[in-house]
Amino acid sequence: MDILKMGGVVVAVLLVLTVLGGLFEFTQHCQEKFGHALFTKESYISTMVAVGLGLLGRTCLESAIKHHGDQFWAWVWIVIAVVILIVLVAINFKKMNFACGLAGSILQLSVLIPLAMFGLVILVAYLTLLCINNSTSPESEEEREERQSDEDAWLASDVNPNGPNYKE
C-alpha cells in the first residue's frame, strides 16, 4: 500500500513538472515568435484587480439578494472585472496569431486567476497584521523615562544580585 502511495506521489510530481515544462516552453515560444510574454507583472496585477473586483461584486450581489437591496454596484464591479479579463485576452489575440492567442489566453487565465486568488489572501492577511501591529500605541516619553528609572533603581538596589550594593 505504501509503495502505491509513493508511486502516486511520484506520478503526480512528474505530471506537474511536465505541465510546468510545457507551460514554460509555450511561453518561450510565444516570446521568441511574437515578442509577447504571457506571464508578466502587469498581467498578474491586472488579473488580481479583476479577481478582487469580481469577488467584491459577488459579495455585494449576494448581500443585495439576501437583503432585497440594490444590485447595481454589484453588477458594476463584476462588469469591470470581466472587461479587464477581456482586455487581457484581446491583447493576446492582437499580439499573436489566433491559435497561440487562444491557447495563451486559456493558459494565462487558468494560471493567473488561482495565483491572484492566493495573492489576495496573502495581501489581506498582510494588511490585517499590519493594521493590528500599528493599532497598539507606542510607549510615550514619560513612560519610557519611568521605566528607565525603575530599571536603574533595580540595578542599584541591594536585592539585585548583579547590583553594586548587593550583600549576601
Residue pairs with C-beta under 8 A, 6 or more apart in sequence:
23 107
23 111
26 103
26 104
26 107
27 37
27 38
27 39
29 100
30 36
30 37
30 38
30 96
30 100
30 104
31 37
33 96
33 100
34 95
34 96
34 97
34 100
35 95
36 92
36 95
36 96
38 92
38 104
38 107
38 108
39 108
39 111
39 112
43 88
43 108
43 112
44 112
44 115
44 116
44 119
46 84
46 87
46 88
47 84
47 85
47 88
47 109
47 112
47 113
47 115
47 116
48 116
48 119
48 120
49 81
49 84
50 80
50 81
50 82
50 84
50 85
50 88
50 116
51 81
51 113
51 116
51 117
51 120
52 81
52 116
52 120
53 77
53 78
53 80
53 81
53 84
54 77
54 78
54 81
54 82
55 120
56 77
57 73
57 74
57 75
57 76
57 77
57 78
57 79
57 80
57 81
58 74
58 78
59 74
60 71
60 73
60 74
60 77
61 71
61 74
61 75
61 78
63 69
63 74
64 70
64 71
64 74
65 71
85 109
88 105
88 108
88 109
89 101
89 105
89 109
92 101
92 104
92 105
92 108
93 101
93 102
93 105
94 101
95 101
96 104
139 147
154 160
154 163
155 162
155 163
156 163
156 164
156 165
157 163
157 165
158 165
158 166
158 167
159 166
160 166
